[in-house]
Amino acid sequence: MKGDMVLEREDEMITEIELMVNGPGTVHERLLEICELLDREVDQYNWTGFYLLDPEKERMLVLGPYVGEPTEHVHIPFGDGICGQAAATGKMFLIDDVSKEDNYLSCSQDVRSEMVLPILKGGRIVGELDIDSHDLSAFSTRDSIFLQKVCDLVADIL
């Protein structure tokens, strides 16, 4: 069943992420710890990373900490790809089959589905959480609820 791994340890993982957010280290280090936890604990999360607003360019995302295969998409303009659409609209995107998307920026031929959640602070986008899966329809409503909690926690340090 989709999202089973999240369901098993959701509350414990949120507690761990709260500790990471409030813990020692740079923002980059703490975000990387969160990526590593999600990657380790949830089998269908095959690429987990944060895109942050580029401080030097308006309406541009820059790749932050991530776990997974390297990507050429280090800078993404608002509106481009799923990540850029999420940034432009401030809305979550859950894509069950990326091959059916016209505006998809492929990071790996193995990616089958993607979920992107904007991170909002004071009503403004400050970044986003991007998760790719090698499975079709890998994400459930439960994943989106859980990951929204993660984004809400992360917003405090961005």
Buried (B, 14 or more C-beta within 10 A) or exposed (E): EBBEBBEEBBEEBBEBBBEBBEEEEEBEEBBBBBBBBBBEBBBBBBBBBBBBBBEEEEEBBBBBBBBBEEBEBEEBBBEBBBBBBBBBEEEBBBBBEBEEBEEBBBBBEBBBBBBBBBBBBEEEBBBBBBBBBBBEBBBBEBBBEBBBBBBBBBBEBB
